[in-house]
Amino acid sequence: MAFPYLEAVVGFMVAMYVFETYLDIRQHAALKLPTLPKPLVGVISQEKFEKSRAYSIDKSHFHFVHEFVTIVMDCAILYFGILPWFWKKSGEFVAYAGLNEENEILHTLAFLAGVMIWSQITDLPFSLFSTFVIEARHGFNKQTIWLFFKDMLKGIALAIVIGPPIVAAIIVIVQKGGPYLAIYLWGFMLVLSIVMMTIYPVLIAPLFNKFTPLPEGELRDKIETLASSQKFPLKKLYVVDGSTRSSHSNAYMYGFFKNKRIVLYDTLIQQCKNSDEVVAVIAHELGHWKLSHTLYTFIAVQILSLLQFGGYTLVRNSKDLFQSFGFDTQPVLIGLIIFQHTVIPLQHLVNFVLNLVSRAFEFQADAFAKKLGYAEQLRSGLVKLQEENLSAMNTDPWYSAYHYSHPPLVERLAAIDEPDKKAD
């Protein structure tokens, strides 16, 4: 008797939904607490706390609905055989268009086109509500409905241009990969990720946002001095017009080897009280670079990718696996989709471990900025960003341990203050 792969996958999906909903309920209860955590009393204003609380509760209610609809649709698609039915209909569409339905690349592209249309239709109501109701209600949304759909159409156009060559390459590699298939797939995805990291900030991101050089002045001088003191090869320093879409703030850096660039959201500059707070945030980001966090994460992801492709090669020819999900044939893309579903338990475990590592990296980057003399500025900067972004002030420890890639503000402030307390 064949192993019931489909039933096992759906069962685990439901089990994970129940577990994560339990964590969501715990977090929702924490969000409803009427008082600030003791360490934040006198640090966060009561007005900001009330606004943060209202925003977080609204998002939590929305999350409950969205996750319920998602699990129902995902389980229905798998359990009722919609996936194989849609694959069959995609082949019929290819034939109807006068093309060769036996060509797996054309068949797969037709299937993905249908999936993209379905995803856009089902995701659109949630995206619109999130952006123009919740984000607008709490003062974050700055984009018009026209800009929203313009961005969506640009994303679809990019998918149409970039997607087919990648899909075709993966199918050819799987068909001709032989015993070294896992290595070939990993090598292709490695090159692709490097290419995308190179072209995205230069060619793709400017399609959605305007990047301008940070004007000459005190802030630019301080950032350049900091970068120089750490031998960070800063080539470009940009400001991005994040305020055209949202009042949320951020900063990031990118680039390979001796060609590094730093990008500041205009909202970050506007929200921080002075330039030293912005520089402290950059010092934190430089800590990630100096301590090789980005490199370690990249290597970890590559190792996991290689292991994942290795696992795929072990099951890609399993007739029982495909038949369990309703397929009489064994298409490459469908094999990858099914495999992704069968390793969901491992993916949840890996994500949990990666979050643990990420939180440790955040503490280390904070400590790096503190060592450079930015403790007070970083502390005030983190508080300001927490206030302006209306981030959750009260967090459930189980929820944050499972979901958060960054430590809660209370823990970060305690870590920044701890060496000072020891010194006293």
ROKOLTI-558858 format. One record per residue (C-alpha): x, y, z; residue in one letter; residue number from 1. Coordinates in nm, 2 decimals, m for minus. Layout:
% residues N
{px X&py Y&pz Z&code A&pos NUM} $
...
***
This chain:
% residues 424
{px 0.00&py 0.00&pz 0.00&code M&pos 1} $
{px 0.14&py 0.34&pz m0.11&code A&pos 2} $
{px 0.21&py 0.60&pz 0.16&code F&pos 3} $
{px m0.06&py 0.86&pz 0.18&code P&pos 4} $
{px 0.16&py 1.16&pz 0.10&code Y&pos 5} $
{px m0.13&py 1.39&pz 0.02&code L&pos 6} $
{px m0.32&py 1.32&pz 0.34&code E&pos 7} $
{px 0.00&py 1.36&pz 0.54&code A&pos 8} $
{px 0.09&py 1.69&pz 0.38&code V&pos 9} $
{px m0.27&py 1.83&pz 0.43&code V&pos 10} $
{px m0.27&py 1.70&pz 0.79&code G&pos 11} $
{px 0.06&py 1.87&pz 0.87&code F&pos 12} $
{px m0.06&py 2.19&pz 0.71&code M&pos 13} $
{px m0.37&py 2.19&pz 0.93&code V&pos 14} $
{px m0.16&py 2.10&pz 1.24&code A&pos 15} $
{px 0.08&py 2.39&pz 1.17&code M&pos 16} $
{px m0.22&py 2.62&pz 1.12&code Y&pos 17} $
{px m0.36&py 2.52&pz 1.45&code V&pos 18} $
{px m0.02&py 2.57&pz 1.63&code F&pos 19} $
{px 0.05&py 2.90&pz 1.47&code E&pos 20} $
{px m0.31&py 3.02&pz 1.54&code T&pos 21} $
{px m0.25&py 2.93&pz 1.90&code Y&pos 22} $
{px 0.06&py 3.15&pz 1.90&code L&pos 23} $
{px m0.13&py 3.43&pz 1.72&code D&pos 24} $
{px m0.40&py 3.41&pz 2.00&code I&pos 25} $
{px m0.12&py 3.45&pz 2.26&code R&pos 26} $
{px 0.02&py 3.74&pz 2.07&code Q&pos 27} $
{px m0.32&py 3.90&pz 2.03&code H&pos 28} $
{px m0.37&py 3.88&pz 2.41&code A&pos 29} $
{px m0.03&py 4.05&pz 2.46&code A&pos 30} $
{px m0.12&py 4.33&pz 2.22&code L&pos 31} $
{px m0.44&py 4.40&pz 2.41&code K&pos 32} $
{px m0.26&py 4.46&pz 2.74&code L&pos 33} $
{px m0.35&py 4.82&pz 2.85&code P&pos 34} $
{px m0.01&py 4.91&pz 2.98&code T&pos 35} $
{px 0.35&py 4.94&pz 2.85&code L&pos 36} $
{px 0.61&py 4.68&pz 2.95&code P&pos 37} $
{px 0.79&py 4.82&pz 3.26&code K&pos 38} $
{px 1.12&py 4.89&pz 3.08&code P&pos 39} $
{px 0.94&py 5.11&pz 2.83&code L&pos 40} $
{px 0.75&py 5.32&pz 3.09&code V&pos 41} $
{px 0.88&py 5.67&pz 3.06&code G&pos 42} $
{px 1.06&py 5.58&pz 2.74&code V&pos 43} $
{px 0.76&py 5.54&pz 2.50&code I&pos 44} $
{px 0.49&py 5.81&pz 2.52&code S&pos 45} $
{px 0.14&py 5.70&pz 2.62&code Q&pos 46} $
{px 0.01&py 5.85&pz 2.30&code E&pos 47} $
{px 0.24&py 5.65&pz 2.08&code K&pos 48} $
{px 0.16&py 5.33&pz 2.29&code F&pos 49} $
{px m0.21&py 5.38&pz 2.23&code E&pos 50} $
{px m0.16&py 5.43&pz 1.86&code K&pos 51} $
{px 0.07&py 5.13&pz 1.84&code S&pos 52} $
{px m0.17&py 4.91&pz 2.03&code R&pos 53} $
{px m0.46&py 5.01&pz 1.80&code A&pos 54} $
{px m0.25&py 4.95&pz 1.49&code Y&pos 55} $
{px m0.12&py 4.61&pz 1.61&code S&pos 56} $
{px m0.47&py 4.49&pz 1.71&code I&pos 57} $
{px m0.61&py 4.59&pz 1.37&code D&pos 58} $
{px m0.33&py 4.40&pz 1.19&code K&pos 59} $
{px m0.39&py 4.10&pz 1.42&code S&pos 60} $
{px m0.76&py 4.08&pz 1.33&code H&pos 61} $
{px m0.67&py 4.10&pz 0.96&code F&pos 62} $
{px m0.41&py 3.83&pz 1.00&code H&pos 63} $
{px m0.66&py 3.59&pz 1.16&code F&pos 64} $
{px m0.89&py 3.63&pz 0.86&code V&pos 65} $
{px m0.62&py 3.61&pz 0.60&code H&pos 66} $
{px m0.46&py 3.30&pz 0.74&code E&pos 67} $
{px m0.79&py 3.12&pz 0.77&code F&pos 68} $
{px m0.88&py 3.19&pz 0.41&code V&pos 69} $
{px m0.53&py 3.09&pz 0.30&code T&pos 70} $
{px m0.53&py 2.75&pz 0.48&code I&pos 71} $
{px m0.88&py 2.67&pz 0.35&code V&pos 72} $
{px m0.78&py 2.75&pz m0.01&code M&pos 73} $
{px m0.45&py 2.57&pz 0.01&code D&pos 74} $
{px m0.60&py 2.25&pz 0.16&code C&pos 75} $
{px m0.89&py 2.26&pz m0.09&code A&pos 76} $
{px m0.65&py 2.30&pz m0.39&code I&pos 77} $
{px m0.45&py 1.99&pz m0.28&code L&pos 78} $
{px m0.73&py 1.77&pz m0.13&code Y&pos 79} $
{px m0.98&py 1.81&pz m0.41&code F&pos 80} $
{px m0.74&py 1.76&pz m0.69&code G&pos 81} $
{px m0.75&py 2.11&pz m0.83&code I&pos 82} $
{px m0.38&py 2.11&pz m0.90&code L&pos 83} $
{px m0.38&py 1.82&pz m1.14&code P&pos 84} $
{px m0.71&py 1.95&pz m1.29&code W&pos 85} $
{px m0.55&py 2.29&pz m1.36&code F&pos 86} $
{px m0.24&py 2.12&pz m1.50&code W&pos 87} $
{px m0.46&py 1.93&pz m1.75&code K&pos 88} $
{px m0.65&py 2.24&pz m1.84&code K&pos 89} $
{px m0.32&py 2.43&pz m1.90&code S&pos 90} $
{px m0.22&py 2.16&pz m2.15&code G&pos 91} $
{px m0.55&py 2.19&pz m2.33&code E&pos 92} $
{px m0.50&py 2.57&pz m2.35&code F&pos 93} $
{px m0.16&py 2.52&pz m2.51&code V&pos 94} $
{px m0.32&py 2.29&pz m2.77&code A&pos 95} $
{px m0.61&py 2.53&pz m2.82&code Y&pos 96} $
{px m0.35&py 2.81&pz m2.90&code A&pos 97} $
{px m0.21&py 2.59&pz m3.17&code G&pos 98} $
{px 0.11&py 2.50&pz m2.99&code L&pos 99} $
{px 0.26&py 2.16&pz m2.89&code N&pos 100} $
{px 0.11&py 2.06&pz m2.56&code E&pos 101} $
{px 0.37&py 1.78&pz m2.53&code E&pos 102} $
{px 0.64&py 2.06&pz m2.49&code N&pos 103} $
{px 0.68&py 2.07&pz m2.11&code E&pos 104} $
{px 0.82&py 2.42&pz m2.11&code I&pos 105} $
{px 0.52&py 2.56&pz m2.29&code L&pos 106} $
{px 0.28&py 2.36&pz m2.08&code H&pos 107} $
{px 0.45&py 2.48&pz m1.76&code T&pos 108} $
{px 0.45&py 2.84&pz m1.86&code L&pos 109} $
{px 0.07&py 2.82&pz m1.94&code A&pos 110} $
{px 0.02&py 2.66&pz m1.60&code F&pos 111} $
{px 0.22&py 2.93&pz m1.42&code L&pos 112} $
{px 0.04&py 3.21&pz m1.61&code A&pos 113} $
{px m0.29&py 3.07&pz m1.48&code G&pos 114} $
{px m0.15&py 3.04&pz m1.13&code V&pos 115} $
{px m0.03&py 3.40&pz m1.14&code M&pos 116} $
{px m0.38&py 3.52&pz m1.25&code I&pos 117} $
{px m0.54&py 3.32&pz m0.98&code W&pos 118} $
{px m0.30&py 3.46&pz m0.72&code S&pos 119} $
{px m0.35&py 3.81&pz m0.83&code Q&pos 120} $
{px m0.73&py 3.77&pz m0.81&code I&pos 121} $
{px m0.73&py 3.60&pz m0.46&code T&pos 122} $
{px m0.46&py 3.83&pz m0.31&code D&pos 123} $
{px m0.60&py 4.16&pz m0.44&code L&pos 124} $
{px m0.88&py 4.21&pz m0.19&code P&pos 125} $
{px m0.64&py 4.15&pz 0.10&code F&pos 126} $
{px m0.37&py 4.38&pz m0.05&code S&pos 127} $
{px m0.63&py 4.65&pz m0.10&code L&pos 128} $
{px m0.77&py 4.62&pz 0.24&code F&pos 129} $
{px m0.43&py 4.61&pz 0.41&code S&pos 130} $
{px m0.30&py 4.91&pz 0.22&code T&pos 131} $
{px m0.61&py 5.14&pz 0.19&code F&pos 132} $
{px m0.79&py 5.05&pz 0.51&code V&pos 133} $
{px m0.55&py 4.94&pz 0.78&code I&pos 134} $
{px m0.24&py 5.13&pz 0.67&code E&pos 135} $
{px m0.44&py 5.44&pz 0.57&code A&pos 136} $
{px m0.64&py 5.43&pz 0.90&code R&pos 137} $
{px m0.32&py 5.45&pz 1.10&code H&pos 138} $
{px m0.15&py 5.71&pz 0.88&code G&pos 139} $
{px 0.10&py 5.50&pz 0.70&code F&pos 140} $
{px m0.03&py 5.46&pz 0.35&code N&pos 141} $
{px 0.08&py 5.74&pz 0.11&code K&pos 142} $
{px 0.02&py 5.58&pz m0.23&code Q&pos 143} $
{px m0.28&py 5.64&pz m0.45&code T&pos 144} $
{px m0.49&py 5.36&pz m0.60&code I&pos 145} $
{px m0.33&py 5.44&pz m0.93&code W&pos 146} $
{px 0.02&py 5.40&pz m0.79&code L&pos 147} $
{px m0.09&py 5.07&pz m0.63&code F&pos 148} $
{px m0.21&py 4.92&pz m0.96&code F&pos 149} $
{px 0.08&py 5.07&pz m1.15&code K&pos 150} $
{px 0.33&py 4.89&pz m0.91&code D&pos 151} $
{px 0.12&py 4.57&pz m0.95&code M&pos 152} $
{px 0.13&py 4.58&pz m1.33&code L&pos 153} $
{px 0.51&py 4.65&pz m1.32&code K&pos 154} $
{px 0.55&py 4.34&pz m1.10&code G&pos 155} $
{px 0.35&py 4.13&pz m1.35&code I&pos 156} $
{px 0.55&py 4.26&pz m1.64&code A&pos 157} $
{px 0.88&py 4.18&pz m1.47&code L&pos 158} $
{px 0.75&py 3.83&pz m1.39&code A&pos 159} $
{px 0.66&py 3.78&pz m1.76&code I&pos 160} $
{px 1.00&py 3.90&pz m1.88&code V&pos 161} $
{px 1.22&py 3.73&pz m1.62&code I&pos 162} $
{px 1.02&py 3.41&pz m1.53&code G&pos 163} $
{px 1.01&py 3.21&pz m1.86&code P&pos 164} $
{px 1.38&py 3.19&pz m1.92&code P&pos 165} $
{px 1.44&py 3.08&pz m1.56&code I&pos 166} $
{px 1.16&py 2.82&pz m1.57&code V&pos 167} $
{px 1.28&py 2.69&pz m1.91&code A&pos 168} $
{px 1.64&py 2.66&pz m1.77&code A&pos 169} $
{px 1.53&py 2.47&pz m1.46&code I&pos 170} $
{px 1.32&py 2.22&pz m1.67&code I&pos 171} $
{px 1.62&py 2.16&pz m1.91&code V&pos 172} $
{px 1.86&py 2.11&pz m1.62&code I&pos 173} $
{px 1.63&py 1.85&pz m1.46&code V&pos 174} $
{px 1.57&py 1.67&pz m1.78&code Q&pos 175} $
{px 1.94&py 1.65&pz m1.87&code K&pos 176} $
{px 2.10&py 1.67&pz m1.52&code G&pos 177} $
{px 2.17&py 1.30&pz m1.47&code G&pos 178} $
{px 2.34&py 1.19&pz m1.15&code P&pos 179} $
{px 2.47&py 1.54&pz m1.08&code Y&pos 180} $
{px 2.13&py 1.71&pz m1.10&code L&pos 181} $
{px 2.14&py 1.85&pz m0.75&code A&pos 182} $
{px 2.47&py 2.02&pz m0.81&code I&pos 183} $
{px 2.36&py 2.16&pz m1.14&code Y&pos 184} $
{px 2.04&py 2.30&pz m0.99&code L&pos 185} $
{px 2.22&py 2.45&pz m0.70&code W&pos 186} $
{px 2.49&py 2.60&pz m0.92&code G&pos 187} $
{px 2.22&py 2.75&pz m1.15&code F&pos 188} $
{px 2.03&py 2.90&pz m0.85&code M&pos 189} $
{px 2.35&py 3.03&pz m0.70&code L&pos 190} $
{px 2.44&py 3.22&pz m1.02&code V&pos 191} $
{px 2.09&py 3.34&pz m1.05&code L&pos 192} $
{px 2.08&py 3.47&pz m0.70&code S&pos 193} $
{px 2.41&py 3.66&pz m0.75&code I&pos 194} $
{px 2.28&py 3.81&pz m1.08&code V&pos 195} $
{px 1.95&py 3.91&pz m0.92&code M&pos 196} $
{px 2.13&py 4.07&pz m0.62&code M&pos 197} $
{px 2.34&py 4.26&pz m0.87&code T&pos 198} $
{px 2.08&py 4.38&pz m1.11&code I&pos 199} $
{px 1.79&py 4.43&pz m0.87&code Y&pos 200} $
{px 1.91&py 4.75&pz m0.70&code P&pos 201} $
{px 2.04&py 4.89&pz m1.03&code V&pos 202} $
{px 1.77&py 4.80&pz m1.28&code L&pos 203} $
{px 1.46&py 4.68&pz m1.10&code I&pos 204} $
{px 1.43&py 4.88&pz m0.77&code A&pos 205} $
{px 1.45&py 5.21&pz m0.97&code P&pos 206} $
{px 1.13&py 5.11&pz m1.16&code L&pos 207} $
{px 0.94&py 5.14&pz m0.83&code F&pos 208} $
{px 1.13&py 5.41&pz m0.63&code N&pos 209} $
{px 1.34&py 5.71&pz m0.70&code K&pos 210} $
{px 1.70&py 5.69&pz m0.57&code F&pos 211} $
{px 1.89&py 6.02&pz m0.53&code T&pos 212} $
{px 2.24&py 6.08&pz m0.39&code P&pos 213} $
{px 2.23&py 6.19&pz m0.02&code L&pos 214} $
{px 2.30&py 6.57&pz m0.03&code P&pos 215} $
{px 2.62&py 6.71&pz 0.09&code E&pos 216} $
{px 2.60&py 6.80&pz 0.46&code G&pos 217} $
{px 2.65&py 6.69&pz 0.81&code E&pos 218} $
{px 2.47&py 6.35&pz 0.78&code L&pos 219} $
{px 2.66&py 6.26&pz 0.47&code R&pos 220} $
{px 3.00&py 6.36&pz 0.62&code D&pos 221} $
{px 2.93&py 6.15&pz 0.94&code K&pos 222} $
{px 2.83&py 5.84&pz 0.74&code I&pos 223} $
{px 3.13&py 5.86&pz 0.51&code E&pos 224} $
{px 3.36&py 5.92&pz 0.81&code T&pos 225} $
{px 3.21&py 5.61&pz 0.99&code L&pos 226} $
{px 3.24&py 5.40&pz 0.68&code A&pos 227} $
{px 3.60&py 5.51&pz 0.62&code S&pos 228} $
{px 3.69&py 5.43&pz 0.99&code S&pos 229} $
{px 3.57&py 5.07&pz 0.94&code Q&pos 230} $
{px 3.73&py 5.04&pz 0.59&code K&pos 231} $
{px 3.38&py 4.99&pz 0.45&code F&pos 232} $
{px 3.42&py 5.04&pz 0.07&code P&pos 233} $
{px 3.13&py 5.28&pz 0.03&code L&pos 234} $
{px 3.08&py 5.39&pz m0.33&code K&pos 235} $
{px 2.73&py 5.54&pz m0.33&code K&pos 236} $
{px 2.51&py 5.68&pz m0.07&code L&pos 237} $
{px 2.14&py 5.71&pz m0.17&code Y&pos 238} $
{px 1.81&py 5.84&pz m0.03&code V&pos 239} $
{px 1.50&py 5.65&pz m0.16&code V&pos 240} $
{px 1.16&py 5.81&pz m0.17&code D&pos 241} $
{px 0.98&py 5.56&pz 0.05&code G&pos 242} $
{px 0.75&py 5.83&pz 0.16&code S&pos 243} $
{px 0.56&py 5.81&pz m0.17&code T&pos 244} $
{px 0.42&py 5.48&pz m0.06&code R&pos 245} $
{px 0.44&py 5.45&pz 0.31&code S&pos 246} $
{px 0.57&py 5.64&pz 0.62&code S&pos 247} $
{px 0.74&py 5.33&pz 0.75&code H&pos 248} $
{px 1.12&py 5.37&pz 0.76&code S&pos 249} $
{px 1.42&py 5.16&pz 0.69&code N&pos 250} $
{px 1.79&py 5.16&pz 0.58&code A&pos 251} $
{px 1.99&py 4.89&pz 0.41&code Y&pos 252} $
{px 2.32&py 4.83&pz 0.23&code M&pos 253} $
{px 2.41&py 4.61&pz m0.07&code Y&pos 254} $
{px 2.68&py 4.54&pz m0.32&code G&pos 255} $
{px 2.97&py 4.30&pz m0.37&code F&pos 256} $
{px 3.34&py 4.33&pz m0.28&code F&pos 257} $
{px 3.46&py 4.69&pz m0.32&code K&pos 258} $
{px 3.14&py 4.83&pz m0.46&code N&pos 259} $
{px 2.91&py 4.88&pz m0.15&code K&pos 260} $
{px 2.62&py 5.12&pz m0.14&code R&pos 261} $
{px 2.40&py 5.24&pz 0.15&code I&pos 262} $
{px 2.04&py 5.34&pz 0.10&code V&pos 263} $
{px 1.84&py 5.55&pz 0.35&code L&pos 264} $
{px 1.47&py 5.59&pz 0.34&code Y&pos 265} $
{px 1.37&py 5.95&pz 0.34&code D&pos 266} $
{px 1.13&py 5.87&pz 0.62&code T&pos 267} $
{px 1.41&py 5.75&pz 0.84&code L&pos 268} $
{px 1.59&py 6.08&pz 0.80&code I&pos 269} $
{px 1.27&py 6.27&pz 0.88&code Q&pos 270} $
{px 1.18&py 6.06&pz 1.19&code Q&pos 271} $
{px 1.51&py 6.06&pz 1.37&code C&pos 272} $
{px 1.57&py 6.36&pz 1.60&code K&pos 273} $
{px 1.92&py 6.42&pz 1.48&code N&pos 274} $
{px 2.18&py 6.29&pz 1.24&code S&pos 275} $
{px 2.36&py 6.09&pz 1.51&code D&pos 276} $
{px 2.06&py 5.86&pz 1.54&code E&pos 277} $
{px 2.07&py 5.79&pz 1.17&code V&pos 278} $
{px 2.45&py 5.73&pz 1.19&code V&pos 279} $
{px 2.39&py 5.49&pz 1.48&code A&pos 280} $
{px 2.15&py 5.29&pz 1.27&code V&pos 281} $
{px 2.41&py 5.28&pz 0.99&code I&pos 282} $
{px 2.67&py 5.17&pz 1.25&code A&pos 283} $
{px 2.44&py 4.88&pz 1.34&code H&pos 284} $
{px 2.42&py 4.78&pz 0.97&code E&pos 285} $
{px 2.79&py 4.81&pz 0.94&code L&pos 286} $
{px 2.82&py 4.57&pz 1.23&code G&pos 287} $
{px 2.64&py 4.31&pz 1.02&code H&pos 288} $
{px 2.90&py 4.36&pz 0.74&code W&pos 289} $
{px 3.20&py 4.38&pz 0.97&code K&pos 290} $
{px 3.10&py 4.06&pz 1.16&code L&pos 291} $
{px 3.03&py 3.88&pz 0.83&code S&pos 292} $
{px 2.66&py 3.81&pz 0.92&code H&pos 293} $
{px 2.55&py 3.86&pz 0.56&code T&pos 294} $
{px 2.82&py 3.62&pz 0.43&code L&pos 295} $
{px 2.73&py 3.36&pz 0.69&code Y&pos 296} $
{px 2.36&py 3.38&pz 0.61&code T&pos 297} $
{px 2.43&py 3.35&pz 0.24&code F&pos 298} $
{px 2.65&py 3.04&pz 0.29&code I&pos 299} $
{px 2.38&py 2.89&pz 0.52&code A&pos 300} $
{px 2.12&py 2.95&pz 0.26&code V&pos 301} $
{px 2.34&py 2.79&pz m0.01&code Q&pos 302} $
{px 2.40&py 2.48&pz 0.20&code I&pos 303} $
{px 2.03&py 2.44&pz 0.27&code L&pos 304} $
{px 1.95&py 2.49&pz m0.10&code S&pos 305} $
{px 2.20&py 2.22&pz m0.20&code L&pos 306} $
{px 2.05&py 1.98&pz 0.06&code L&pos 307} $
{px 1.70&py 2.06&pz m0.06&code Q&pos 308} $
{px 1.79&py 1.99&pz m0.43&code F&pos 309} $
{px 1.95&py 1.67&pz m0.31&code G&pos 310} $
{px 1.63&py 1.57&pz m0.14&code G&pos 311} $
{px 1.44&py 1.65&pz m0.46&code Y&pos 312} $
{px 1.65&py 1.42&pz m0.67&code T&pos 313} $
{px 1.57&py 1.13&pz m0.44&code L&pos 314} $
{px 1.19&py 1.17&pz m0.49&code V&pos 315} $
{px 1.15&py 1.33&pz m0.83&code R&pos 316} $
{px 1.09&py 0.99&pz m1.00&code N&pos 317} $
{px 0.86&py 0.85&pz m0.73&code S&pos 318} $
{px 0.54&py 0.75&pz m0.91&code K&pos 319} $
{px 0.36&py 0.69&pz m0.58&code D&pos 320} $
{px 0.43&py 1.05&pz m0.48&code L&pos 321} $
{px 0.29&py 1.20&pz m0.80&code F&pos 322} $
{px m0.01&py 0.97&pz m0.80&code Q&pos 323} $
{px m0.09&py 1.05&pz m0.44&code S&pos 324} $
{px m0.14&py 1.41&pz m0.55&code F&pos 325} $
{px m0.35&py 1.31&pz m0.85&code G&pos 326} $
{px m0.09&py 1.32&pz m1.13&code F&pos 327} $
{px m0.04&py 1.05&pz m1.39&code D&pos 328} $
{px 0.27&py 1.22&pz m1.54&code T&pos 329} $
{px 0.57&py 1.36&pz m1.36&code Q&pos 330} $
{px 0.63&py 1.72&pz m1.48&code P&pos 331} $
{px 0.94&py 1.90&pz m1.34&code V&pos 332} $
{px 0.76&py 2.20&pz m1.19&code L&pos 333} $
{px 0.49&py 1.98&pz m1.03&code I&pos 334} $
{px 0.76&py 1.76&pz m0.88&code G&pos 335} $
{px 0.92&py 2.07&pz m0.73&code L&pos 336} $
{px 0.59&py 2.19&pz m0.59&code I&pos 337} $
{px 0.50&py 1.86&pz m0.44&code I&pos 338} $
{px 0.85&py 1.82&pz m0.29&code F&pos 339} $
{px 0.82&py 2.16&pz m0.13&code Q&pos 340} $
{px 0.50&py 2.05&pz 0.04&code H&pos 341} $
{px 0.64&py 1.72&pz 0.16&code T&pos 342} $
{px 0.93&py 1.90&pz 0.34&code V&pos 343} $
{px 0.72&py 2.16&pz 0.51&code I&pos 344} $
{px 0.80&py 2.01&pz 0.85&code P&pos 345} $
{px 1.17&py 2.06&pz 0.79&code L&pos 346} $
{px 1.12&py 2.41&pz 0.65&code Q&pos 347} $
{px 0.94&py 2.52&pz 0.97&code H&pos 348} $
{px 1.23&py 2.38&pz 1.18&code L&pos 349} $
{px 1.49&py 2.54&pz 0.96&code V&pos 350} $
{px 1.31&py 2.88&pz 0.97&code N&pos 351} $
{px 1.29&py 2.86&pz 1.35&code F&pos 352} $
{px 1.67&py 2.80&pz 1.37&code V&pos 353} $
{px 1.74&py 3.08&pz 1.12&code L&pos 354} $
{px 1.53&py 3.32&pz 1.33&code N&pos 355} $
{px 1.74&py 3.22&pz 1.64&code L&pos 356} $
{px 2.06&py 3.30&pz 1.45&code V&pos 357} $
{px 1.92&py 3.62&pz 1.31&code S&pos 358} $
{px 1.83&py 3.75&pz 1.66&code R&pos 359} $
{px 2.17&py 3.66&pz 1.78&code A&pos 360} $
{px 2.32&py 3.86&pz 1.49&code F&pos 361} $
{px 2.10&py 4.16&pz 1.57&code E&pos 362} $
{px 2.23&py 4.17&pz 1.93&code F&pos 363} $
{px 2.59&py 4.14&pz 1.80&code Q&pos 364} $
{px 2.53&py 4.43&pz 1.55&code A&pos 365} $
{px 2.39&py 4.64&pz 1.83&code D&pos 366} $
{px 2.69&py 4.56&pz 2.05&code A&pos 367} $
{px 2.92&py 4.66&pz 1.76&code F&pos 368} $
{px 2.75&py 5.00&pz 1.73&code A&pos 369} $
{px 2.78&py 5.04&pz 2.10&code K&pos 370} $
{px 3.15&py 4.96&pz 2.09&code K&pos 371} $
{px 3.19&py 5.24&pz 1.84&code L&pos 372} $
{px 3.04&py 5.49&pz 2.09&code G&pos 373} $
{px 2.68&py 5.50&pz 1.96&code Y&pos 374} $
{px 2.50&py 5.34&pz 2.25&code A&pos 375} $
{px 2.29&py 5.64&pz 2.35&code E&pos 376} $
{px 2.22&py 5.73&pz 1.99&code Q&pos 377} $
{px 2.13&py 5.38&pz 1.89&code L&pos 378} $
{px 1.91&py 5.35&pz 2.19&code R&pos 379} $
{px 1.72&py 5.67&pz 2.11&code S&pos 380} $
{px 1.71&py 5.58&pz 1.74&code G&pos 381} $
{px 1.56&py 5.23&pz 1.81&code L&pos 382} $
{px 1.30&py 5.39&pz 2.04&code V&pos 383} $
{px 1.21&py 5.66&pz 1.78&code K&pos 384} $
{px 1.18&py 5.39&pz 1.50&code L&pos 385} $
{px 0.96&py 5.18&pz 1.73&code Q&pos 386} $
{px 0.73&py 5.48&pz 1.80&code E&pos 387} $
{px 0.71&py 5.61&pz 1.44&code E&pos 388} $
{px 0.65&py 5.27&pz 1.29&code N&pos 389} $
{px 0.39&py 5.19&pz 1.57&code L&pos 390} $
{px 0.56&py 4.85&pz 1.62&code S&pos 391} $
{px 0.42&py 4.62&pz 1.89&code A&pos 392} $
{px 0.53&py 4.72&pz 2.24&code M&pos 393} $
{px 0.40&py 4.41&pz 2.42&code N&pos 394} $
{px 0.50&py 4.07&pz 2.27&code T&pos 395} $
{px 0.43&py 3.72&pz 2.37&code D&pos 396} $
{px 0.76&py 3.53&pz 2.44&code P&pos 397} $
{px 0.65&py 3.22&pz 2.26&code W&pos 398} $
{px 0.53&py 3.42&pz 1.95&code Y&pos 399} $
{px 0.84&py 3.63&pz 1.93&code S&pos 400} $
{px 1.07&py 3.32&pz 1.97&code A&pos 401} $
{px 0.90&py 3.14&pz 1.69&code Y&pos 402} $
{px 0.83&py 3.43&pz 1.44&code H&pos 403} $
{px 1.07&py 3.72&pz 1.51&code Y&pos 404} $
{px 1.40&py 3.76&pz 1.31&code S&pos 405} $
{px 1.47&py 4.07&pz 1.53&code H&pos 406} $
{px 1.46&py 4.08&pz 1.91&code P&pos 407} $
{px 1.17&py 4.28&pz 2.07&code P&pos 408} $
{px 1.27&py 4.64&pz 2.16&code L&pos 409} $
{px 1.27&py 4.56&pz 2.54&code V&pos 410} $
{px 1.54&py 4.29&pz 2.49&code E&pos 411} $
{px 1.75&py 4.51&pz 2.26&code R&pos 412} $
{px 1.75&py 4.80&pz 2.50&code L&pos 413} $
{px 1.83&py 4.57&pz 2.79&code A&pos 414} $
{px 2.13&py 4.43&pz 2.60&code A&pos 415} $
{px 2.25&py 4.78&pz 2.51&code I&pos 416} $
{px 2.22&py 4.89&pz 2.88&code D&pos 417} $
{px 2.37&py 4.57&pz 3.03&code E&pos 418} $
{px 2.74&py 4.65&pz 2.99&code P&pos 419} $
{px 2.68&py 4.99&pz 3.15&code D&pos 420} $
{px 2.52&py 4.83&pz 3.45&code K&pos 421} $
{px 2.81&py 4.60&pz 3.49&code K&pos 422} $
{px 3.05&py 4.89&pz 3.47&code A&pos 423} $
{px 2.86&py 5.06&pz 3.75&code D&pos 424} $
***
